[in-house]
């Protein structure tokens, strides 16, 4: 059996106006989140972010479009998801990234992983997230905006 690596990315996808894309989890209707996913093998974390965004939304972005916040969160893995990890693994380390799109756009969610998607103003998006790490990242979004020239 192949186990998930307890290292993941959280990618906050947003617009310059700070509208944020949220996805509804298939296994937990009503649980909204940004793009998340585990690192595969020795894959560089920016590549994990790029791959997960493409897999979960259909958005194809270049590596240079992702902003690495150089911020990590460590949290306890929900008991119901621990069977995906090696025995004894109870914590995950999450690396935060963001991706700015010019405007909200339609996305194609990964079947079986997400049910729906929606764009919300950043404060509403933060309030809608079930994950504290996701909420905190969205609340910090205005501090991580890269000014355009």
N, C-alpha and C positions, 0 to 999 in steps of 0.2 A: 504494500500500500504506500502511496505517495502522500506525504503530509504537507500541509501548508506551512510556509515559513512564517514565524511570528514577527515579521517586519512588513509594514504596509505603507501605503501612501493615502493621503486625503487630498483631493484636488477640488478646490473651490473654484467653480466656473462662474464668471461674472461679466458684467458689461461695465463700461466707464461710468454709467449712471448708478452702478452698484445694485443692479438687479442680479439675483443669484439663481442658478439652476439647481433644483432639488429633484431627486428621484425617490419614488415610493418603493420600498422593499417588497418583493413578491411574497416572501415567507412571513411578513409582518405588515399586512395592510394598515395604513395609517402611520407607519414609521417612515419619515422622510429624511433624506441625507444627501450629501454631496457624493461625488464619485469616490469610491474607496477600492482598494485591492491590494493583494499581497505581492511582494517581490518574488520573482521566479528565479531560482538559482543565484548566479552572480550578476544578474541584470542590474545595471546602474539605476539608481532610484528615479532620475528624470525619465528614463526609458519606461520604467514601471508606470509612472504617471501618464506618459503618452499612450502606452498600450491600454491601460485601464480606461482612459477617456474614450479612446476609439472603440473598445469592446462594449462599454456601457452606454454610449451615447451616439456612436457613429461619427463623432466629430474627429476629423483628422487634422491634427495640429503638429507643427514642427517642434523639435526639442527646444529650440530657442524661444518659443512662445511661452514656455512654462517658467514661472518664477518660483525658485526654491526659497522658502521662507527661512530655511536653516533653523526650523523649530520642530521639536519632537515631543510627542505625548506618549506616556506609558500608561496603559490601562489594563484592567483585568478582562480577559476574554469571557464573554457570556458563556455560562455552563452549557447551554444548548448547542454552541458552536465548537466546543473544545474537542470533539471527536475528529475534527478536521486537522488537528495539530498532533504532534508526537505526544505520547504519554508523558504526563508531568508538566507540559507547557500550559501555563495559566495566564501569561501576560503577553501583550503585543506592544511593539514600538512602532508608532505611526509618525511618518514624516509629512509635513504640510507643504503643499504647492498651491499655486493659483494659476488660472488661465483666463485671460481677458479676451472676450469676443466683442466685436464692434456693436452688436445689438443682440437682443434675444432672438433665438431661432428654434425651429422645430428640431427635435432629436429623435433618434430611433433607439428605444431602450432595449437592453439585452433580455430576450425572452427567458422566462424562468427566474431571472434575477430581480427585475423591476417590473412594476405594473403600470406606472404612469410617470409623467414629468410635469414640472411647472416652474415658471419664473416668478420670483417674488422680490420685492424690495428687501435689501439686506437685513434690516431689523426684523421684518416679518419672517424671512427665511431662517434667521437664527432662532426665533421663537418656535418655529415648526420642527426643528431638528430634535430627534430623540437622543442623539449622542452629545454629551457635554463637550467633547473635543471639537466636534463639528460646529456646535453653537459658538464656542469661544473663538474658533478660527474665523467664522463669519463676522462676529462682533469686532475682530481685529482687522478686518478687510480694509477699512479706510486708511490704516497705517501702512498698508503694503501696496498701495496703488503706485504704479510707476508713471510719473508724469510724461505726457506725450509732448513732443517738440513741435 
